[in-house]
């Protein structure tokens, strides 16, 4: 436990936020960029929808494969060294992607990118859980998602403008260089901050008393939250980072230029929603015994409304229906409160393991939805469906999965853990 004086304040707290935020900005840009460059990739390499889904999901495969060891590394070695070391693989992966001419080469490059940026959210979450006051956690979590959404925003109109000049390969060479800059800056500028707060060495010394991953994954509370997060938060990542683009062009009939503008507006709405949540949640959402709306109640209401809105989106495949994606962005942000609830329900010394275990659940969901939608679309097309109705039918299958996950969450008998910093017990 820390006293209040130990927590980061003022300019130093802002520097830590900005440095970690810059890494997550690029991480999310890598995640989202395929939604914009998809037409060029498909044209250059003659990819099917399933190929595109598989290629995009390589990021999630690389990312998810590191989550369990990542939790141990964060608790043992600290967030600065762990993230900076892994970012080197992201720079390498971007270079491999930029220089590849085959699907397998592109897949390898994208998987390496996923490995490299796998700590870009979990490392700051570990640092924030140990270095900042508990009441600031939901604000910091929302703040990181603002950086991430800004990264997604940067891959819309800006990348569309760059593509005619340097092509998608040039874009990836540029991103490789930016990753190198962030890696060096983060490693050098956070050294003193981390040394002054050697919480990770305490964890390493008492590692035998830490919760095992088996105990975390088998806990009824964690399983309740992980199912909801994998289908809704993870699935949304798959939609935002790939299938939002094809929905605009193939279902709504928008041009590539119009799609880039719509995706820019969608991600801008998402960014503003996260900013609003970072202000609203600390004042009005309860993660413990304090007054306010219970966090999980807010999550349940937001997801319910999101499902209803997606049903309307399915029933209205008209060009003007892109506007429905703006309230969709607003509603989907509340699912991040579930991640904060999970993080606060376990001791800060085990935040690396717990956050990484939950994040693994999200990325498994993202992988399944991203590739699964592509497989379903191709399956329906092979049975005579046009691409637009095939995509809508595939989304309907995903919507049914969302409804099932919400039902299990609402009817679960698992005890809701009150975030106190103590290890929850079944």
C-alpha positions as CSV (number, residue, x, y, z in Angstrom):
1,X,0.0,0.0,0.0
2,X,1.1,3.6,-0.6
3,X,0.4,6.8,1.2
4,X,-1.0,9.7,-0.7
5,X,2.3,11.5,-0.9
6,X,3.8,8.6,-2.9
7,X,1.3,8.8,-5.7
8,X,2.3,10.8,-8.8
9,X,1.1,14.4,-9.0
10,X,1.3,17.4,-11.4
11,X,3.7,17.6,-14.3
12,X,5.4,14.3,-13.5
13,X,2.1,12.5,-13.6
14,X,1.3,14.1,-16.9
15,X,4.6,13.2,-18.4
16,X,4.1,9.5,-17.5
17,X,0.6,9.7,-19.1
18,X,1.9,11.3,-22.3
19,X,4.7,8.8,-22.7
20,X,2.6,5.8,-22.2
21,X,-0.1,7.4,-24.3
22,X,2.2,7.8,-27.3
23,X,2.9,4.1,-27.3
24,X,-0.8,3.2,-27.1
25,X,-1.5,5.8,-29.9
26,X,0.7,3.9,-32.3
27,X,-0.5,0.5,-31.0
28,X,-4.1,1.4,-31.9
29,X,-3.0,3.0,-35.2
30,X,-1.5,-0.4,-36.1
31,X,-4.6,-2.2,-35.0
32,X,-7.0,0.1,-37.0
33,X,-5.1,0.8,-40.2
34,X,-6.3,-2.2,-42.1
35,X,-9.8,-0.8,-42.2
36,X,-8.4,2.0,-44.4
37,X,-5.8,0.2,-46.5
38,X,-8.0,-2.9,-47.0
39,X,-9.0,-2.1,-50.6
40,X,-5.4,-1.6,-51.6
41,X,-4.3,-4.8,-49.9
42,X,-7.1,-6.8,-51.5
43,X,-6.3,-5.4,-54.9
44,X,-2.5,-5.8,-54.7
45,X,-2.6,-9.4,-53.3
46,X,-6.0,-10.6,-54.6
47,X,-7.2,-11.4,-51.1
48,X,-10.6,-12.8,-50.2
49,X,-12.7,-11.6,-47.3
50,X,-11.5,-14.5,-45.2
51,X,-7.9,-13.8,-46.2
52,X,-8.4,-10.2,-45.1
53,X,-9.9,-11.2,-41.8
54,X,-7.1,-13.7,-41.2
55,X,-4.4,-11.2,-42.0
56,X,-5.9,-8.5,-39.8
57,X,-6.4,-11.1,-37.0
58,X,-2.6,-11.9,-37.1
59,X,-2.2,-8.8,-34.9
60,X,-4.5,-10.2,-32.3
61,X,-2.8,-13.6,-32.5
62,X,0.6,-12.0,-31.8
63,X,-0.9,-9.8,-29.1
64,X,-2.8,-12.5,-27.3
65,X,0.2,-14.9,-27.3
66,X,2.1,-12.6,-25.1
67,X,-0.5,-11.7,-22.6
68,X,0.2,-14.4,-20.0
69,X,4.0,-14.0,-19.9
70,X,3.5,-10.3,-20.1
71,X,1.6,-10.2,-16.8
72,X,4.5,-11.9,-15.1
73,X,7.1,-9.6,-16.7
74,X,5.1,-6.5,-15.7
75,X,4.8,-7.6,-12.1
76,X,8.5,-8.7,-12.0
77,X,10.4,-6.2,-14.1
78,X,8.2,-3.2,-14.2
79,X,6.2,-1.4,-17.0
80,X,9.0,0.7,-18.5
81,X,11.5,-2.1,-19.3
82,X,8.8,-4.5,-20.4
83,X,7.1,-2.2,-22.9
84,X,10.3,-0.7,-24.3
85,X,11.8,-4.2,-24.9
86,X,8.7,-5.4,-26.7
87,X,8.3,-2.3,-28.9
88,X,11.4,-3.3,-30.7
89,X,9.5,-6.2,-32.2
90,X,6.7,-3.8,-33.4
91,X,9.3,-1.8,-35.3
92,X,10.7,-5.0,-36.9
93,X,7.2,-6.2,-37.7
94,X,6.2,-3.0,-39.4
95,X,9.4,-3.2,-41.5
96,X,8.6,-6.9,-42.5
97,X,5.0,-5.9,-43.4
98,X,6.2,-3.0,-45.5
99,X,8.7,-5.1,-47.5
100,X,6.6,-8.3,-47.9
101,X,5.0,-9.4,-51.2
102,X,3.2,-12.5,-50.0
103,X,0.2,-13.1,-47.7
104,X,2.4,-15.2,-45.4
105,X,5.0,-12.4,-45.1
106,X,2.4,-9.9,-44.4
107,X,0.9,-12.2,-41.8
108,X,4.2,-12.6,-40.1
109,X,4.9,-8.9,-40.1
110,X,1.5,-8.1,-38.6
111,X,1.9,-10.9,-35.9
112,X,5.2,-9.3,-34.9
113,X,3.5,-6.0,-34.6
114,X,1.0,-7.6,-32.3
115,X,3.7,-9.1,-30.2
116,X,5.5,-5.7,-30.0
117,X,2.6,-3.6,-28.9
118,X,1.2,-6.2,-26.5
119,X,2.3,-4.2,-23.5
120,X,1.1,-0.8,-24.7
121,X,-2.0,-0.8,-22.6
122,X,-1.2,-3.3,-19.9
123,X,2.1,-1.6,-19.0
124,X,0.5,1.8,-18.3
125,X,-2.4,0.0,-16.4
126,X,0.3,-1.6,-14.2
127,X,2.0,1.7,-13.7
128,X,-1.2,3.6,-13.0
129,X,-2.4,0.9,-10.5
130,X,0.8,1.3,-8.5
131,X,1.8,4.9,-9.0
132,X,-1.6,6.8,-9.0
133,X,-4.4,7.0,-6.4
134,X,-7.2,4.5,-6.7
135,X,-9.9,7.1,-7.3
136,X,-8.0,8.2,-10.5
137,X,-8.0,4.7,-12.1
138,X,-11.2,5.0,-14.2
139,X,-10.1,8.5,-15.4
140,X,-6.6,7.2,-16.4
141,X,-8.1,4.1,-18.1
142,X,-10.4,6.4,-20.1
143,X,-7.5,8.7,-20.8
144,X,-5.5,5.9,-22.4
145,X,-8.4,5.0,-24.6
146,X,-8.5,8.6,-25.7
147,X,-4.9,8.2,-26.9
148,X,-5.9,4.9,-28.6
149,X,-8.9,6.3,-30.4
150,X,-6.7,9.2,-31.5
151,X,-4.4,6.6,-33.1
152,X,-7.4,5.1,-34.8
153,X,-8.5,8.6,-35.9
154,X,-5.0,9.2,-37.4
155,X,-5.5,6.1,-39.7
156,X,-8.6,7.5,-41.4
157,X,-8.3,10.7,-43.4
158,X,-4.6,11.3,-42.7
159,X,-3.6,7.8,-44.0
160,X,-6.1,8.2,-46.9
161,X,-4.2,11.4,-47.9
162,X,-0.8,9.7,-47.5
163,X,-1.7,6.6,-49.5
164,X,-1.5,8.2,-53.0
165,X,1.9,9.7,-52.1
166,X,3.8,6.9,-50.4
167,X,1.4,3.9,-50.7
168,X,0.6,1.5,-47.9
169,X,4.2,0.2,-47.8
170,X,5.5,3.7,-47.2
171,X,2.9,4.2,-44.4
172,X,4.3,1.2,-42.6
173,X,7.9,2.3,-43.0
174,X,6.9,5.6,-41.4
175,X,5.2,3.8,-38.5
176,X,8.3,1.7,-38.0
177,X,10.4,4.8,-37.5
178,X,7.9,6.3,-35.1
179,X,7.9,3.2,-33.0
180,X,11.7,3.4,-32.7
181,X,11.4,7.0,-31.5
182,X,8.8,6.2,-28.9
183,X,10.8,3.2,-27.7
184,X,13.9,5.2,-27.0
185,X,12.0,8.1,-25.4
186,X,9.9,5.9,-23.1
187,X,12.9,3.8,-22.0
188,X,15.1,6.9,-21.1
189,X,12.5,9.3,-19.8
190,X,10.7,7.0,-17.3
191,X,13.9,5.5,-15.8
192,X,14.0,7.8,-12.8
193,X,10.2,7.6,-12.2
194,X,10.3,3.8,-12.1
195,X,13.4,3.6,-9.9
196,X,11.8,5.9,-7.3
197,X,8.7,3.6,-7.1
198,X,10.2,0.1,-7.0
199,X,6.9,-1.6,-6.4
200,X,7.7,-4.3,-9.0
201,X,10.8,-5.5,-7.0
202,X,8.5,-6.1,-4.0
203,X,6.3,-8.2,-6.2
204,X,9.2,-10.2,-7.5
205,X,10.4,-10.9,-3.9
206,X,7.0,-12.2,-2.9
207,X,6.1,-13.8,-6.2
208,X,5.4,-17.1,-4.6
209,X,2.3,-15.6,-2.9
210,X,0.9,-14.1,-6.0
211,X,-2.3,-15.5,-7.6
212,X,-1.6,-18.1,-10.3
213,X,-3.2,-17.6,-13.7
214,X,-5.2,-20.8,-13.0
215,X,-6.7,-19.2,-9.9
216,X,-7.5,-16.0,-11.8
217,X,-9.2,-17.7,-14.8
218,X,-11.1,-20.2,-12.6
219,X,-12.5,-17.4,-10.3
220,X,-16.3,-17.1,-10.9
221,X,-16.2,-13.3,-10.8
222,X,-13.4,-13.2,-13.4
223,X,-15.1,-15.6,-15.7
224,X,-18.3,-13.6,-15.6
225,X,-16.5,-10.4,-16.5
226,X,-14.2,-12.1,-19.1
227,X,-17.1,-13.5,-21.2
228,X,-18.8,-10.1,-21.4
229,X,-15.5,-8.4,-22.2
230,X,-14.5,-10.8,-24.9
231,X,-17.7,-10.6,-26.8
232,X,-18.5,-6.9,-26.5
233,X,-15.3,-5.0,-25.9
234,X,-13.2,-7.5,-27.9
235,X,-15.8,-7.8,-30.7
236,X,-16.0,-4.0,-30.9
237,X,-12.2,-3.9,-31.5
238,X,-12.7,-6.3,-34.4
239,X,-15.4,-4.1,-35.9
240,X,-13.6,-0.8,-35.4
241,X,-10.3,-2.0,-36.7
242,X,-11.5,-3.8,-39.8
243,X,-15.2,-4.5,-40.6
244,X,-16.4,-0.9,-40.1
245,X,-14.8,-0.1,-43.4
246,X,-16.4,-2.9,-45.5
247,X,-19.7,-2.1,-43.8
248,X,-19.6,1.5,-45.2
249,X,-18.6,0.5,-48.7
250,X,-20.5,-2.8,-49.2
251,X,-23.6,-2.3,-47.1
252,X,-24.1,1.5,-47.1
253,X,-22.7,1.9,-50.6
254,X,-20.3,4.7,-49.7
255,X,-17.1,5.4,-51.7
256,X,-13.6,4.9,-50.3
257,X,-13.2,8.6,-49.8
258,X,-16.6,8.9,-48.1
259,X,-15.8,5.9,-45.9
260,X,-12.5,7.5,-44.7
261,X,-14.5,10.6,-43.7
262,X,-17.2,8.6,-41.9
263,X,-14.5,6.5,-40.1
264,X,-12.8,9.8,-39.1
265,X,-16.1,11.1,-37.7
266,X,-16.8,7.7,-35.9
267,X,-13.4,7.6,-34.3
268,X,-13.7,11.3,-33.3
269,X,-17.1,10.6,-31.7
270,X,-15.4,7.7,-29.9
271,X,-12.6,9.9,-28.7
272,X,-15.0,12.5,-27.4
273,X,-17.0,9.7,-25.7
274,X,-13.9,8.5,-23.9
275,X,-13.1,12.1,-22.8
276,X,-16.6,12.5,-21.5
277,X,-16.3,9.2,-19.7
278,X,-13.0,10.2,-18.1
279,X,-14.7,13.2,-16.6
280,X,-18.1,11.6,-15.8
281,X,-17.0,8.3,-14.3
282,X,-14.9,9.5,-11.3
283,X,-17.8,11.8,-10.3
284,X,-20.8,9.6,-10.9
285,X,-19.8,5.9,-11.1
286,X,-19.1,3.7,-8.0
287,X,-16.4,1.1,-8.0
288,X,-16.8,0.3,-4.3
289,X,-18.9,1.6,-1.4
290,X,-18.9,5.2,-2.4
291,X,-22.0,6.9,-3.8
292,X,-22.9,6.9,-7.4
293,X,-24.1,4.5,-10.1
294,X,-22.7,1.0,-9.6
295,X,-20.2,0.4,-12.4
296,X,-21.5,-2.9,-13.5
297,X,-25.1,-1.5,-13.7
298,X,-23.8,1.2,-16.1
299,X,-22.1,-1.4,-18.2
300,X,-25.2,-3.5,-18.4
301,X,-27.4,-0.6,-19.5
302,X,-24.9,0.7,-22.0
303,X,-24.4,-2.7,-23.7
304,X,-28.2,-3.4,-23.8
305,X,-28.7,-0.1,-25.6
306,X,-25.8,-0.9,-27.9
307,X,-27.4,-4.2,-29.0
308,X,-30.7,-2.5,-29.7
309,X,-28.9,0.2,-31.8
310,X,-27.0,-2.5,-33.8
311,X,-30.3,-4.2,-34.6
312,X,-31.5,-0.9,-36.1
313,X,-28.3,-0.6,-38.1
314,X,-28.9,-4.1,-39.5
315,X,-32.5,-3.2,-40.5
316,X,-31.5,0.1,-42.2
317,X,-28.8,-0.5,-44.8
318,X,-29.2,3.1,-46.3
319,X,-26.3,5.5,-47.0
320,X,-27.5,8.0,-44.3
321,X,-27.4,5.2,-41.7
322,X,-23.7,6.0,-41.1
323,X,-25.0,8.5,-38.6
324,X,-26.1,5.6,-36.4
325,X,-22.4,4.8,-35.8
326,X,-22.0,8.0,-33.8
327,X,-24.3,6.9,-30.9
328,X,-22.9,3.4,-31.3
329,X,-19.5,4.9,-30.4
330,X,-21.0,6.7,-27.4
331,X,-22.6,3.5,-26.0
332,X,-19.7,1.1,-26.5
333,X,-17.3,3.1,-24.3
334,X,-19.1,2.1,-21.1
335,X,-17.7,-1.5,-21.5
336,X,-14.3,-0.2,-20.5
337,X,-15.7,0.4,-17.0
338,X,-15.8,-3.4,-16.6
339,X,-12.0,-3.6,-17.1
340,X,-11.4,-0.9,-14.4
341,X,-13.7,-2.9,-12.1
342,X,-11.7,-6.1,-12.6
343,X,-8.4,-4.3,-12.1
344,X,-9.5,-2.7,-8.8
345,X,-10.8,-6.0,-7.5
346,X,-7.3,-7.5,-7.1
347,X,-4.2,-6.2,-5.3
348,X,-2.0,-3.7,-7.1
349,X,1.0,-6.0,-6.8
350,X,-0.9,-8.5,-9.0
351,X,-2.3,-6.0,-11.5
352,X,0.0,-7.2,-14.2
353,X,-1.3,-10.7,-14.1
354,X,-5.0,-9.8,-13.7
355,X,-5.0,-7.1,-16.3
356,X,-3.2,-9.3,-18.8
357,X,-5.5,-12.2,-18.2
358,X,-8.5,-10.0,-18.8
359,X,-6.9,-8.4,-21.9
360,X,-6.2,-11.9,-23.2
361,X,-9.9,-12.6,-23.0
362,X,-10.6,-9.4,-25.0
363,X,-8.2,-10.3,-27.8
364,X,-9.4,-13.9,-28.1
365,X,-12.8,-12.3,-28.6
366,X,-11.4,-9.8,-31.1
367,X,-9.6,-12.6,-33.1
368,X,-12.8,-14.8,-33.2
369,X,-15.0,-12.0,-34.4
370,X,-12.6,-10.5,-36.9
371,X,-11.8,-13.8,-38.6
372,X,-15.3,-15.3,-38.0
373,X,-17.1,-12.5,-39.7
374,X,-14.9,-12.9,-42.8
375,X,-15.5,-16.7,-42.8
376,X,-19.2,-16.2,-42.5
377,X,-19.4,-13.6,-45.3
378,X,-17.5,-15.9,-47.7
379,X,-19.7,-18.8,-46.7
380,X,-22.9,-16.9,-47.4
381,X,-21.5,-15.6,-50.7
382,X,-20.6,-19.1,-51.7
383,X,-24.3,-20.1,-51.2
384,X,-25.5,-17.4,-53.6
385,X,-25.9,-14.3,-51.3
386,X,-24.7,-10.9,-52.5
387,X,-21.9,-9.4,-50.4
388,X,-24.1,-6.7,-48.7
389,X,-26.7,-9.1,-47.3
390,X,-24.0,-11.6,-46.5
391,X,-22.2,-9.1,-44.3
392,X,-25.5,-8.2,-42.6
393,X,-26.3,-11.8,-41.9
394,X,-22.9,-12.4,-40.5
395,X,-23.3,-9.4,-38.3
396,X,-26.6,-10.8,-37.1
397,X,-24.8,-13.9,-35.9
398,X,-22.4,-11.7,-34.0
399,X,-25.4,-9.7,-32.6
400,X,-26.9,-13.0,-31.2
401,X,-23.6,-13.8,-29.6
402,X,-23.6,-10.4,-27.9
403,X,-27.2,-10.9,-26.6
404,X,-26.2,-14.3,-25.2
405,X,-23.1,-12.9,-23.4
406,X,-25.2,-10.1,-21.9
407,X,-27.8,-12.6,-20.7
408,X,-25.1,-14.7,-19.0
409,X,-23.7,-11.6,-17.4
410,X,-27.1,-10.5,-16.1
411,X,-28.1,-13.9,-14.8
412,X,-24.8,-15.0,-13.4
413,X,-24.8,-16.2,-9.8
414,X,-21.1,-15.2,-9.3
415,X,-20.6,-12.8,-6.4
416,X,-19.8,-9.3,-7.5
417,X,-16.5,-8.4,-6.0
418,X,-16.3,-5.0,-4.3
419,X,-13.0,-3.3,-5.4
420,X,-11.0,-2.9,-2.2
421,X,-7.5,-4.0,-3.3
422,X,-7.9,-7.3,-1.5
423,X,-7.7,-10.6,-3.3
424,X,-11.2,-11.7,-4.1
425,X,-12.2,-15.2,-3.0
426,X,-14.9,-17.4,-4.5
